[in-house]
């Protein structure tokens, strides 16, 4: 059996050498904003990229911190529910990658949209699904955002076209969403996110080409967490510079563990699409702490020391916390209060999800069609035993 253990220098190759961020000095512990220097962006087919000097207000810094912390706690709760066998089927956690989704969401405008892969719990929360709506969906209960019928990989919200369980299949759909925005004149941009494990899918290269030809307002985002299932990126891809793989599509490499860098890169990408230049590709270099899914311990192809090193030196939540405290955007007590509040919210949502009920059997065939035709019979497991279609909820994103 071939070994998938990462090379000792794999983390350095992925993230480069660490550097201390420069920030504007704050006065008397009451700073309203601070300025930082991000790691340099790598560019493909671009004359210039996002600014590496970024400014963040106290309000936004605390918002990003709260969102990342909430996702981390929610994913921890999901992992525990899975171990208790309350969550069944597949369950892919986003722990470690929070800065990617939070940074992109921070740059999005009301008209922008997103579609992603199966690590969609955090995105669902950011796009407006309450914590209980996420956790009840995971447990298959009626309080879930899809009434418990979608589960871990299929959650939806306004302008969020869900997670997708088929590797890479969401990317062509994202181009379609972007083209719809272009046809409708909404000026909206679609973020189509996928992992490094999906980056070798043929359908991605087909839609890179189509999006470029059509000038589709799409941001392709490769969240490179270093491993596709149990195989390191270096063993799966001849070219691990994913930001260059769109050929004529411009690309940007960004430190995906820095929420401010991701925000700046996404803002740049949105402006690029809105200027009529067509699609752009972002590679966010990030890391997942858990295995590929809950059935994968995640330690057979990488060492525990590797995971610990990233947690200690590159964790997106800890890094932002240090920036906030160092620049006196908030006190330790303020952050502890935020953390305590969010822990309570996650605990309450978890209890509610456990106590929630499943939908009745006669609702299983409800809301399959957004616009049902005259035929409302739904095929059953046995011939001549059709089920009836119901309309209970309002279709989203029509």
CORRA-V921868 format. One line per field, one symbol per residue. ss: DSSP state (~ for helix, > for strand, _ for the rest). psi: psi as a letter, one per 40 degrees, with the letter a starting at -180 (. if undefined). Layout:
# CORRA-V921868
ss->???
psi->???
This chain:
# CORRA-V921868
ss->_________~~~~~~_________________>>>>>____>>>________>>>>>~~~~~~~~~~~~~~~~~~~~~~~~~~______________~~~~~~~~~~_____>>>_____~~~~~~____~~~~~~~~__________________>__>________~~~~~~~~~~~~~~~~_____>>>>>>~~~___~~~~~~~~~~~~~___>>>>>>>__>>__>>~~~~_____~~~_____>>>>>>___~~~~~~~~~~~~~~~~~~~__>>>>>>__________________~~~~~~~~~~__~~~~~~~~~~~_____~~~~~~~~~~~~~~~~~~~~~~~~_____~~~__>__________>>________>>_>________
psi->hihehiideddddddaiiihhhihiihfefheiihihiiiihihfhdiaihehihhiddddddddddddddddddddddddddefdhiaihhiehdedddddddddeiideiiiiaaegeddddddeehiddddddddefieeieffeedadegiiihehfiihehhedddddddddddddddefeeihhhhiiiddeeehddddddddddddefhghhhhhggeehhbehiddedhdhegdeeeebehiihhiheehddddddddddddddddeeeaiihhhhhaihdiidieehdeedeiiddddddddddehdddddddddddefdiidddddddddddddddddddddddeiiiiideedeifdhdgiadhehhhaeiiffiihiihdihhif.
